[in-house]
Amino acid sequence: MKPFKLQVVLDHRQRLVDQARQHLAKALQDETNAVDAVTECRQNLDQVAQEYEQRQQQGMLAHEFMLYENQLNHQRERLERLEEQVVMARQHTLTCRKALEEAGREKKLLEKVKEKQQRAEIKEQKRREMAEIDEIAIMFRDEDES
C-alpha cells in the first residue's frame, strides 16, 4: 500500500495558519481603532468639560446649563460604550493569538510526522537496495562457484 502523502494536509495547515494571521491582524487593527476612538472621546469630553467650566464662571442661562449637562452625559455614556468595545476587541485579539498558536502547533506536528514518514521511507528504500545488492552478490557468487 502506498503511504499517504502529507503535503496536501501540510498545505491546508499552512492556509489555516495564514488565515489565523490575517484574523489576528484584523483583530489588532480593530483594537487599535477602538483605543483611538476612546482617546478621541476622552479628548472631546475634556474639551466640553473645560468649556463648561469656563461658561459657568462667566455665567450662563438655564437652558445652556442643561445643554452642557446633556452633552457631558452623552459623552460619558459614549466613552463607556467605547471602553467596553476596547475590552471586547482585546479579548478577540487574545482569542486570535491563541488560534494562531494552535494552528502553528498543529502544522509543526504534521511537519514532524512528515519528516518521520520520509525517514522511514528512506530507511525502507535503503533496506530494499541492500537486499537487491545481497541478491546480486549471491547470484555472482553462485556463478563463480559453478
DSSP file with accessible surface (Angstrom, degrees, kcal/mol):
  #  RESIDUE AA STRUCTURE BP1 BP2  ACC     N-H-->O    O-->H-N    N-H-->O    O-->H-N    TCO  KAPPA ALPHA  PHI   PSI    X-CA   Y-CA   Z-CA
    1    1 A M              0   0  233      0, 0.0     0, 0.0     0, 0.0     0, 0.0   0.000 360.0 360.0 360.0 133.4    0.0    0.0    0.0
    2    2 A K        -     0   0  166      1,-0.1     3,-0.1     3,-0.0     0, 0.0  -0.527 360.0-110.4 -73.9 134.1    1.3    3.4   -1.0
    3    3 A P        -     0   0   57      0, 0.0     2,-0.2     0, 0.0    -1,-0.1  -0.300  35.9 -98.8 -67.7 150.0    1.9    5.7    2.0
    4    4 A F        -     0   0  137      1,-0.1     2,-0.5     2,-0.0     0, 0.0  -0.489  34.3-124.8 -69.0 132.6   -0.4    8.7    2.5
    5    5 A K        -     0   0  116     -2,-0.2     4,-0.4     1,-0.1     3,-0.4  -0.692  20.0-168.1 -82.4 122.0    1.1   12.0    1.2
    6    6 A L     >  +     0   0   20     -2,-0.5     4,-2.9     1,-0.2     5,-0.2   0.562  68.8  87.8 -87.2  -8.3    1.1   14.6    4.0
    7    7 A Q  H  > S+     0   0   79      1,-0.2     4,-2.8     2,-0.2     5,-0.2   0.888  86.4  53.1 -62.3 -36.5    2.0   17.5    1.7
    8    8 A V  H  > S+     0   0  103     -3,-0.4     4,-2.1     2,-0.2    -1,-0.2   0.937 112.2  45.0 -62.8 -44.1   -1.7   18.2    0.9
    9    9 A V  H  > S+     0   0   40     -4,-0.4     4,-2.7     1,-0.2    -2,-0.2   0.911 112.4  51.9 -66.3 -41.2   -2.5   18.3    4.6
   10   10 A L  H  X S+     0   0   13     -4,-2.9     4,-2.4     2,-0.2    -2,-0.2   0.901 108.3  51.3 -62.6 -40.3    0.5   20.5    5.3
   11   11 A D  H  X S+     0   0   72     -4,-2.8     4,-2.1     2,-0.2    -1,-0.2   0.914 110.7  49.0 -61.7 -42.6   -0.6   22.9    2.6
   12   12 A H  H  X S+     0   0   85     -4,-2.1     4,-2.2     1,-0.2    -2,-0.2   0.924 110.6  50.3 -62.6 -43.3   -4.0   23.0    4.2
   13   13 A R  H  X S+     0   0   69     -4,-2.7     4,-2.3     1,-0.2    -2,-0.2   0.884 108.2  53.4 -63.1 -37.2   -2.5   23.6    7.6
   14   14 A Q  H  X S+     0   0   57     -4,-2.4     4,-2.7     1,-0.2    -1,-0.2   0.912 107.5  50.9 -64.5 -40.1   -0.4   26.4    6.1
   15   15 A R  H  X S+     0   0  133     -4,-2.1     4,-2.7     2,-0.2    -2,-0.2   0.904 109.3  51.2 -63.1 -39.3   -3.5   28.0    4.8
   16   16 A L  H  X S+     0   0   51     -4,-2.2     4,-2.4     2,-0.2    -2,-0.2   0.904 110.0  49.1 -63.9 -39.8   -5.1   27.8    8.2
   17   17 A V  H  X S+     0   0    6     -4,-2.3     4,-2.4     2,-0.2    -2,-0.2   0.930 111.5  49.7 -63.8 -43.5   -2.0   29.5    9.7
   18   18 A D  H  X S+     0   0   65     -4,-2.7     4,-2.2     1,-0.2    -2,-0.2   0.915 111.3  48.7 -62.5 -41.9   -2.2   32.2    7.1
   19   19 A Q  H  X S+     0   0   96     -4,-2.7     4,-2.7     1,-0.2    -1,-0.2   0.904 109.9  51.7 -64.0 -41.0   -5.9   32.7    7.8
   20   20 A A  H  X S+     0   0   10     -4,-2.4     4,-2.4     1,-0.2    -2,-0.2   0.897 109.0  51.3 -63.3 -38.4   -5.2   32.9   11.5
   21   21 A R  H  X S+     0   0  131     -4,-2.4     4,-2.6     2,-0.2    -1,-0.2   0.909 110.3  49.0 -63.2 -42.2   -2.5   35.5   10.9
   22   22 A Q  H  X S+     0   0  134     -4,-2.2     4,-2.4     2,-0.2    -2,-0.2   0.922 111.0  49.2 -64.4 -41.8   -5.0   37.6    8.8
   23   23 A H  H  X S+     0   0  109     -4,-2.7     4,-2.6     1,-0.2    -2,-0.2   0.903 111.7  49.5 -63.3 -40.4   -7.6   37.3   11.6
   24   24 A L  H  X S+     0   0   21     -4,-2.4     4,-2.9     2,-0.2     5,-0.2   0.920 109.7  51.0 -64.6 -42.6   -5.1   38.4   14.2
   25   25 A A  H  X S+     0   0   60     -4,-2.6     4,-2.2     1,-0.2    -2,-0.2   0.925 112.4  46.5 -61.3 -42.1   -4.0   41.4   12.0
   26   26 A K  H  X S+     0   0  128     -4,-2.4     4,-2.8     2,-0.2    -1,-0.2   0.918 112.0  50.8 -66.2 -40.9   -7.6   42.4   11.6
   27   27 A A  H  X S+     0   0    0     -4,-2.6     4,-2.5     1,-0.2    66,-0.2   0.911 110.4  49.4 -63.7 -40.8   -8.3   42.0   15.4
   28   28 A L  H  X S+     0   0   59     -4,-2.9     4,-2.6     2,-0.2    -1,-0.2   0.905 111.6  49.2 -64.1 -40.2   -5.2   44.1   16.2
   29   29 A Q  H  X S+     0   0  105     -4,-2.2     4,-2.6    -5,-0.2    -2,-0.2   0.923 111.1  49.3 -64.8 -42.7   -6.4   46.8   13.8
   30   30 A D  H  X S+     0   0   61     -4,-2.8     4,-2.3     2,-0.2    -2,-0.2   0.899 111.2  50.1 -62.4 -41.0   -9.9   46.7   15.3
   31   31 A E  H  X S+     0   0   37     -4,-2.5     4,-2.6    58,-0.2    -2,-0.2   0.928 110.7  49.2 -63.4 -43.6   -8.3   47.0   18.8
   32   32 A T  H  X S+     0   0   69     -4,-2.6     4,-2.6     1,-0.2    -2,-0.2   0.920 111.0  50.0 -61.5 -43.5   -6.2   50.0   17.7
   33   33 A N  H  X S+     0   0   79     -4,-2.6     4,-2.3     2,-0.2    -1,-0.2   0.900 110.8  49.5 -61.9 -41.0   -9.2   51.7   16.2
   34   34 A A  H  X S+     0   0   10     -4,-2.3     4,-2.2     2,-0.2    -2,-0.2   0.919 111.4  48.4 -65.8 -42.0  -11.2   51.2   19.4
   35   35 A V  H  X S+     0   0   44     -4,-2.6     4,-2.5     1,-0.2    -2,-0.2   0.917 111.4  50.7 -64.0 -41.7   -8.4   52.6   21.5
   36   36 A D  H  X S+     0   0   91     -4,-2.6     4,-2.6     1,-0.2    -1,-0.2   0.902 109.0  51.3 -62.6 -40.0   -8.1   55.6   19.2
   37   37 A A  H  X S+     0   0   24     -4,-2.3     4,-2.6     2,-0.2    -1,-0.2   0.899 109.6  49.9 -65.0 -38.7  -11.9   56.2   19.4
   38   38 A V  H  X S+     0   0    8     -4,-2.2     4,-2.8     2,-0.2     5,-0.2   0.933 111.0  49.5 -64.1 -43.8  -11.6   56.1   23.2
   39   39 A T  H  X S+     0   0   62     -4,-2.5     4,-2.2     1,-0.2    -2,-0.2   0.933 112.5  47.0 -60.7 -46.1   -8.8   58.6   23.2
   40   40 A E  H  X S+     0   0  109     -4,-2.6     4,-2.5     1,-0.2    -1,-0.2   0.916 112.1  50.2 -62.7 -42.1  -10.7   60.9   20.9
   41   41 A C  H  X S+     0   0    0     -4,-2.6     4,-2.8     1,-0.2    -2,-0.2   0.909 109.7  50.9 -65.1 -40.9  -13.8   60.6   23.0
   42   42 A R  H  X S+     0   0  112     -4,-2.8     4,-2.8     2,-0.2    -1,-0.2   0.902 109.9  50.1 -62.4 -41.8  -11.9   61.4   26.2
   43   43 A Q  H  X S+     0   0  121     -4,-2.2     4,-2.5    -5,-0.2    -2,-0.2   0.925 111.7  48.0 -62.3 -43.3  -10.4   64.5   24.5
   44   44 A N  H  X S+     0   0   49     -4,-2.5     4,-2.7     2,-0.2     5,-0.2   0.915 112.2  49.6 -62.3 -42.9  -13.8   65.6   23.4
   45   45 A L  H  X S+     0   0   23     -4,-2.8     4,-2.6     1,-0.2    -2,-0.2   0.928 112.0  47.6 -62.2 -45.0  -15.2   65.0   26.9
   46   46 A D  H  X S+     0   0   95     -4,-2.8     4,-2.6     2,-0.2    -1,-0.2   0.905 112.1  50.4 -62.2 -41.7  -12.3   67.0   28.4
   47   47 A Q  H  X S+     0   0  111     -4,-2.5     4,-2.5     2,-0.2    -2,-0.2   0.935 112.4  45.5 -63.5 -45.9  -12.8   69.8   25.9
   48   48 A V  H  X S+     0   0   12     -4,-2.7     4,-2.8     1,-0.2    -2,-0.2   0.912 112.5  52.2 -64.8 -39.7  -16.5   70.0   26.7
   49   49 A A  H  X S+     0   0   27     -4,-2.6     4,-2.4    -5,-0.2    -2,-0.2   0.915 111.2  46.6 -64.4 -41.7  -15.9   69.9   30.4
   50   50 A Q  H  X S+     0   0  122     -4,-2.6     4,-2.5     2,-0.2    -2,-0.2   0.930 113.4  48.5 -65.0 -43.9  -13.3   72.8   30.2
   51   51 A E  H  X S+     0   0   79     -4,-2.5     4,-2.6     1,-0.2    -2,-0.2   0.907 110.7  52.1 -61.6 -41.0  -15.7   74.8   28.1
   52   52 A Y  H  X S+     0   0   19     -4,-2.8     4,-2.3     1,-0.2    -2,-0.2   0.916 109.6  48.7 -62.3 -44.4  -18.5   74.1   30.5
   53   53 A E  H  X S+     0   0  111     -4,-2.4     4,-2.0     1,-0.2    -1,-0.2   0.908 111.5  49.5 -63.6 -42.1  -16.4   75.3   33.5
   54   54 A Q  H  X S+     0   0  112     -4,-2.5     4,-1.8     1,-0.2    -2,-0.2   0.923 111.6  48.7 -62.6 -43.7  -15.4   78.5   31.7
   55   55 A R  H  X S+     0   0   68     -4,-2.6     4,-1.7     1,-0.2    -1,-0.2   0.866 108.5  54.3 -65.9 -34.4  -19.0   79.2   30.8
   56   56 A Q  H  < S+     0   0   93     -4,-2.3    -1,-0.2     1,-0.2    -2,-0.2   0.899 108.2  49.1 -65.0 -40.4  -20.1   78.6   34.4
   57   57 A Q  H  < S+     0   0  163     -4,-2.0    -1,-0.2     1,-0.2    -2,-0.2   0.853 115.2  44.0 -67.4 -34.0  -17.5   81.1   35.6
   58   58 A Q  H  < S-     0   0  146     -4,-1.8    -1,-0.2    -5,-0.2    -2,-0.2   0.732 120.8-110.6 -80.3 -24.1  -18.8   83.6   33.1
   59   59 A G     <  -     0   0   46     -4,-1.7     2,-0.3    -5,-0.2    -2,-0.1   0.155  36.8-160.2 100.6 140.1  -22.4   82.9   33.8
   60   60 A M        -     0   0   45     -4,-0.2     2,-0.1    -3,-0.0    -4,-0.0  -0.972  22.0 -96.6-149.7 164.7  -24.9   81.1   31.6
   61   61 A L     >  -     0   0  106     -2,-0.3     4,-2.2     1,-0.1     3,-0.2  -0.363  38.4-109.1 -80.5 162.2  -28.6   80.7   31.1
   62   62 A A  H  > S+     0   0   78      1,-0.2     4,-2.3     2,-0.2     5,-0.2   0.888 118.2  51.5 -61.3 -41.0  -30.5   77.7   32.4
   63   63 A H  H  > S+     0   0  109      1,-0.2     4,-2.1     2,-0.2    -1,-0.2   0.869 109.3  50.7 -68.9 -32.2  -31.1   76.1   29.0
   64   64 A E  H  > S+     0   0   50      2,-0.2     4,-2.5     1,-0.2    -1,-0.2   0.905 108.1  53.8 -67.2 -39.3  -27.3   76.4   28.2
   65   65 A F  H  X S+     0   0   88     -4,-2.2     4,-2.3     1,-0.2    -2,-0.2   0.936 110.3  46.2 -59.0 -45.6  -26.6   74.7   31.5
   66   66 A M  H  X S+     0   0  117     -4,-2.3     4,-2.7     1,-0.2    -1,-0.2   0.886 110.1  53.9 -66.7 -37.4  -28.9   71.8   30.6
   67   67 A L  H  X S+     0   0  107     -4,-2.1     4,-2.5     2,-0.2    -1,-0.2   0.929 110.6  46.0 -62.7 -44.9  -27.4   71.5   27.1
   68   68 A Y  H  X S+     0   0   28     -4,-2.5     4,-2.8     2,-0.2     5,-0.2   0.912 112.5  50.5 -64.7 -42.1  -23.9   71.2   28.6
   69   69 A E  H  X S+     0   0   58     -4,-2.3     4,-2.6    -5,-0.2    -2,-0.2   0.932 112.2  47.4 -61.7 -43.5  -25.1   68.6   31.1
   70   70 A N  H  X S+     0   0   96     -4,-2.7     4,-2.6     2,-0.2    -2,-0.2   0.907 112.7  48.9 -63.3 -42.6  -26.8   66.6   28.4
   71   71 A Q  H  X S+     0   0   83     -4,-2.5     4,-2.6    -5,-0.2    -2,-0.2   0.918 112.0  48.5 -64.9 -42.4  -23.7   66.8   26.2
   72   72 A L  H  X S+     0   0    3     -4,-2.8     4,-2.5     2,-0.2    -2,-0.2   0.922 112.8  48.2 -62.9 -44.0  -21.4   65.7   29.1
   73   73 A N  H  X S+     0   0   70     -4,-2.6     4,-2.5    -5,-0.2     5,-0.2   0.917 111.9  49.9 -62.0 -42.9  -23.7   62.8   30.0
   74   74 A H  H  X S+     0   0   97     -4,-2.6     4,-2.6     1,-0.2    -2,-0.2   0.928 111.3  48.3 -61.2 -44.7  -23.8   61.7   26.3
   75   75 A Q  H  X S+     0   0   22     -4,-2.6     4,-2.5     1,-0.2    -1,-0.2   0.895 111.4  50.6 -64.6 -39.2  -20.0   61.9   26.0
   76   76 A R  H  X S+     0   0  109     -4,-2.5     4,-2.3     2,-0.2    -1,-0.2   0.919 111.7  47.1 -65.2 -43.7  -19.6   59.8   29.3
   77   77 A E  H  X S+     0   0  104     -4,-2.5     4,-2.2     2,-0.2    -2,-0.2   0.910 112.7  49.5 -63.1 -42.3  -22.1   57.2   28.0
   78   78 A R  H  X S+     0   0   73     -4,-2.6     4,-2.6     1,-0.2    -2,-0.2   0.915 109.6  52.1 -62.4 -41.7  -20.3   57.1   24.7
   79   79 A L  H  X S+     0   0   20     -4,-2.5     4,-2.6     1,-0.2    -2,-0.2   0.914 108.5  51.0 -62.4 -41.4  -16.9   56.7   26.4
   80   80 A E  H  X S+     0   0  116     -4,-2.3     4,-2.0     2,-0.2    -1,-0.2   0.923 111.1  47.8 -61.3 -45.2  -18.3   53.8   28.5
   81   81 A R  H  X S+     0   0  117     -4,-2.2     4,-2.1     1,-0.2    -2,-0.2   0.912 112.6  49.0 -62.3 -42.4  -19.5   52.0   25.3
   82   82 A L  H  X S+     0   0   17     -4,-2.6     4,-2.1     1,-0.2    -2,-0.2   0.889 109.0  52.2 -66.4 -38.0  -16.2   52.6   23.6
   83   83 A E  H  X S+     0   0   68     -4,-2.6     4,-2.1     1,-0.2    -1,-0.2   0.881 108.5  51.4 -65.5 -36.5  -14.3   51.3   26.6
   84   84 A E  H  X S+     0   0  119     -4,-2.0     4,-2.5     2,-0.2    -1,-0.2   0.895 108.2  52.4 -63.8 -39.2  -16.4   48.1   26.5
   85   85 A Q  H  X S+     0   0  102     -4,-2.1     4,-2.8     2,-0.2    -2,-0.2   0.881 106.9  52.8 -64.2 -36.7  -15.6   47.8   22.8
   86   86 A V  H  X S+     0   0   11     -4,-2.1     4,-2.6     2,-0.2    -2,-0.2   0.932 109.3  48.8 -63.6 -44.4  -11.9   48.0   23.7
   87   87 A V  H  X S+     0   0   79     -4,-2.1     4,-2.2     1,-0.2    -2,-0.2   0.939 113.6  46.4 -60.9 -44.9  -12.2   45.2   26.2
   88   88 A M  H  X S+     0   0  119     -4,-2.5     4,-2.5     1,-0.2    -1,-0.2   0.903 111.6  51.6 -64.5 -39.5  -14.1   43.1   23.7
   89   89 A A  H  X S+     0   0   15     -4,-2.8     4,-2.5     1,-0.2   -58,-0.2   0.901 109.7  49.9 -64.9 -38.7  -11.5   43.9   21.0
   90   90 A R  H  X S+     0   0  127     -4,-2.6     4,-2.4     2,-0.2    -1,-0.2   0.894 110.6  49.5 -67.3 -39.3   -8.7   42.9   23.3
   91   91 A Q  H  X S+     0   0  117     -4,-2.2     4,-2.4     2,-0.2    -2,-0.2   0.915 111.4  49.3 -64.3 -40.9  -10.5   39.6   24.1
   92   92 A H  H  X S+     0   0   96     -4,-2.5     4,-2.6     2,-0.2    -2,-0.2   0.909 110.0  51.4 -64.6 -40.7  -10.9   38.9   20.4
   93   93 A T  H  X S+     0   0    3     -4,-2.5     4,-2.5   -66,-0.2    -2,-0.2   0.924 109.8  49.6 -61.4 -43.5   -7.3   39.7   19.8
   94   94 A L  H  X S+     0   0   92     -4,-2.4     4,-2.4     1,-0.2    -2,-0.2   0.919 110.3  50.3 -62.3 -42.1   -6.3   37.2   22.5
   95   95 A T  H  X S+     0   0   87     -4,-2.4     4,-2.4     1,-0.2    -2,-0.2   0.911 110.7  49.5 -62.0 -42.0   -8.6   34.6   21.0
   96   96 A C  H  X S+     0   0   10     -4,-2.6     4,-2.4     2,-0.2    -1,-0.2   0.881 108.9  52.5 -66.0 -38.3   -7.0   35.2   17.6
   97   97 A R  H  X S+     0   0  111     -4,-2.5     4,-2.6     2,-0.2    -1,-0.2   0.926 110.4  47.9 -61.7 -44.4   -3.5   34.9   19.1
   98   98 A K  H  X S+     0   0  121     -4,-2.4     4,-2.6     1,-0.2    -2,-0.2   0.900 110.6  51.4 -63.9 -39.7   -4.4   31.5   20.7
   99   99 A A  H  X S+     0   0   53     -4,-2.4     4,-2.6     2,-0.2    -1,-0.2   0.900 110.5  49.1 -63.7 -40.3   -5.9   30.3   17.4
  100  100 A L  H  X S+     0   0   35     -4,-2.4     4,-2.5   -80,-0.2    -2,-0.2   0.923 111.3  49.3 -65.0 -43.5   -2.7   31.3   15.6
  101  101 A E  H  X S+     0   0  111     -4,-2.6     4,-2.5     2,-0.2    -2,-0.2   0.926 112.3  48.1 -60.4 -44.1   -0.6   29.5   18.2
  102  102 A E  H  X S+     0   0   84     -4,-2.6     4,-2.6     2,-0.2     5,-0.2   0.920 111.5  49.2 -64.3 -43.5   -2.8   26.4   17.9
  103  103 A A  H  X S+     0   0   14     -4,-2.6     4,-2.2     1,-0.2    -1,-0.2   0.907 112.0  49.7 -62.7 -39.5   -2.6   26.4   14.1
  104  104 A G  H  X S+     0   0   22     -4,-2.5     4,-2.6     2,-0.2    -2,-0.2   0.907 110.5  49.8 -64.6 -42.3    1.1   26.8   14.2
  105  105 A R  H  X S+     0   0  134     -4,-2.5     4,-2.5     2,-0.2    -2,-0.2   0.922 111.0  48.9 -62.3 -44.4    1.5   23.9   16.7
  106  106 A E  H  X S+     0   0   65     -4,-2.6     4,-2.3     2,-0.2    -1,-0.2   0.900 111.5  50.0 -63.3 -39.3   -0.7   21.6   14.5
  107  107 A K  H  X S+     0   0   41     -4,-2.2     4,-2.4    -5,-0.2    -2,-0.2   0.936 111.0  48.4 -65.0 -44.5    1.3   22.5   11.5
  108  108 A K  H  X S+     0   0  139     -4,-2.6     4,-2.3     1,-0.2    -2,-0.2   0.898 109.5  53.5 -62.9 -38.9    4.6   21.8   13.2
  109  109 A L  H  X S+     0   0  111     -4,-2.5     4,-2.2     1,-0.2    -1,-0.2   0.938 110.3  46.6 -60.9 -45.6    3.3   18.5   14.5
  110  110 A L  H  X S+     0   0   28     -4,-2.3     4,-2.7     1,-0.2    -1,-0.2   0.866 108.9  55.3 -65.6 -35.3    2.4   17.4   11.0
  111  111 A E  H  X S+     0   0   65     -4,-2.4     4,-2.6     2,-0.2    -1,-0.2   0.919 108.7  48.3 -62.7 -40.0    5.8   18.6    9.7
  112  112 A K  H  X S+     0   0  140     -4,-2.3     4,-2.6     2,-0.2    -2,-0.2   0.907 111.0  50.2 -66.0 -40.6    7.4   16.3   12.3
  113  113 A V  H  X S+     0   0   68     -4,-2.2     4,-2.7     2,-0.2    -2,-0.2   0.922 111.2  49.4 -62.5 -41.8    5.1   13.4   11.2
  114  114 A K  H  X S+     0   0   43     -4,-2.7     4,-2.8     2,-0.2    -2,-0.2   0.924 110.9  49.2 -63.8 -44.0    6.0   14.0    7.6
  115  115 A E  H  X S+     0   0   98     -4,-2.6     4,-2.6     2,-0.2    -1,-0.2   0.920 111.8  49.1 -61.4 -41.5    9.8   14.1    8.4
  116  116 A K  H  X S+     0   0  143     -4,-2.6     4,-2.3     2,-0.2    -2,-0.2   0.915 111.4  49.6 -63.3 -42.0    9.4   10.8   10.3
  117  117 A Q  H  X S+     0   0   48     -4,-2.7     4,-2.4     2,-0.2    -2,-0.2   0.916 110.9  49.8 -63.2 -42.0    7.5    9.3    7.4
  118  118 A Q  H  X S+     0   0   88     -4,-2.8     4,-2.6     1,-0.2    -2,-0.2   0.912 110.1  50.2 -64.5 -41.9   10.2   10.4    5.0
  119  119 A R  H  X S+     0   0  150     -4,-2.6     4,-2.7     1,-0.2    -1,-0.2   0.911 110.9  49.7 -62.3 -40.7   12.9    8.9    7.2
  120  120 A A  H  X S+     0   0   57     -4,-2.3     4,-2.6     2,-0.2    -2,-0.2   0.904 110.8  49.7 -64.8 -40.1   11.0    5.7    7.3
  121  121 A E  H  X S+     0   0   68     -4,-2.4     4,-2.7     2,-0.2    -2,-0.2   0.913 111.8  48.0 -64.2 -42.2   10.6    5.6    3.5
  122  122 A I  H  X S+     0   0   85     -4,-2.6     4,-2.7     2,-0.2    -2,-0.2   0.926 112.1  49.7 -64.2 -42.1   14.4    6.3    3.1
  123  123 A K  H  X S+     0   0  163     -4,-2.7     4,-2.3     1,-0.2    -2,-0.2   0.924 112.4  47.3 -62.6 -43.2   15.2    3.5    5.6
  124  124 A E  H  X S+     0   0   69     -4,-2.6     4,-2.6     2,-0.2    -2,-0.2   0.905 111.5  51.1 -65.4 -40.2   12.9    1.1    3.7
  125  125 A Q  H  X S+     0   0   99     -4,-2.7     4,-2.5     1,-0.2    -2,-0.2   0.926 110.7  48.4 -64.1 -42.4   14.4    2.1    0.4
  126  126 A K  H  X S+     0   0  130     -4,-2.7     4,-2.6     2,-0.2    -1,-0.2   0.898 110.1  52.3 -64.3 -38.7   17.9    1.5    1.7
  127  127 A R  H  X S+     0   0  138     -4,-2.3     4,-2.3     2,-0.2    -2,-0.2   0.934 110.7  47.5 -62.5 -43.3   16.8   -1.9    3.1
  128  128 A R  H  X S+     0   0  125     -4,-2.6     4,-2.4     1,-0.2    -2,-0.2   0.906 111.9  50.1 -64.5 -41.5   15.4   -2.8   -0.3
  129  129 A E  H  X S+     0   0   93     -4,-2.5     4,-2.8     2,-0.2    -1,-0.2   0.914 110.5  49.4 -62.8 -42.1   18.6   -1.7   -2.1
  130  130 A M  H  X S+     0   0  105     -4,-2.6     4,-2.9     1,-0.2    -1,-0.2   0.897 109.9  51.8 -64.6 -37.8   20.7   -3.7    0.3
  131  131 A A  H  X S+     0   0   45     -4,-2.3     4,-2.4     2,-0.2    -2,-0.2   0.914 111.5  47.1 -64.4 -41.2   18.5   -6.7   -0.3
  132  132 A E  H  X S+     0   0  120     -4,-2.4     4,-2.7     2,-0.2    -2,-0.2   0.915 112.2  49.7 -64.4 -43.0   19.0   -6.3   -4.0
  133  133 A I  H  X S+     0   0   95     -4,-2.8     4,-2.9     2,-0.2    -2,-0.2   0.921 111.8  48.6 -62.1 -43.6   22.7   -5.9   -3.6
  134  134 A D  H  X S+     0   0   89     -4,-2.9     4,-2.6     2,-0.2    -1,-0.2   0.916 111.5  50.1 -61.2 -41.6   22.8   -9.0   -1.5
  135  135 A E  H  X S+     0   0  126     -4,-2.4     4,-2.4     2,-0.2    -2,-0.2   0.920 112.0  47.1 -63.8 -42.7   20.8  -10.9   -4.1
  136  136 A I  H  X S+     0   0   80     -4,-2.7     4,-2.7     2,-0.2     5,-0.2   0.928 111.8  51.1 -64.8 -41.8   23.1   -9.8   -6.9
  137  137 A A  H  X S+     0   0   54     -4,-2.9     4,-2.2     1,-0.2    -2,-0.2   0.910 110.3  49.2 -63.4 -39.2   26.2  -10.7   -4.8
  138  138 A I  H  X S+     0   0   93     -4,-2.6     4,-2.6     2,-0.2    -1,-0.2   0.916 110.4  51.3 -66.7 -38.7   24.7  -14.2   -4.1
  139  139 A M  H  X S+     0   0   96     -4,-2.4     4,-2.0     1,-0.2    -2,-0.2   0.928 112.0  45.9 -64.8 -43.2   24.0  -14.6   -7.9
  140  140 A F  H  X S+     0   0  114     -4,-2.7     4,-2.2     1,-0.2    -1,-0.2   0.877 112.3  51.5 -67.1 -36.0   27.5  -13.7   -8.8
  141  141 A R  H  X S+     0   0  160     -4,-2.2     4,-1.9    -5,-0.2    -2,-0.2   0.914 108.9  50.5 -66.4 -40.8   28.9  -15.9   -6.1
  142  142 A D  H  X S+     0   0   84     -4,-2.6     4,-1.1     1,-0.2    -2,-0.2   0.892 110.8  49.8 -64.0 -37.9   26.8  -18.8   -7.4
  143  143 A E  H  < S+     0   0  119     -4,-2.0    -2,-0.2     1,-0.2    -1,-0.2   0.891 109.7  51.0 -68.1 -36.7   28.1  -18.2  -10.9
  144  144 A D  H  < S+     0   0  135     -4,-2.2    -1,-0.2     1,-0.2    -2,-0.2   0.853 109.3  50.8 -68.0 -35.2   31.7  -18.1   -9.7
  145  145 A E  H  <        0   0  130     -4,-1.9    -1,-0.2    -5,-0.2    -2,-0.2   0.765 360.0 360.0 -74.4 -23.1   31.3  -21.4   -7.9
  146  146 A S     <        0   0  134     -4,-1.1    -3,-0.1    -5,-0.2    -4,-0.0  -0.039 360.0 360.0 -78.0 360.0   29.8  -23.1  -11.0
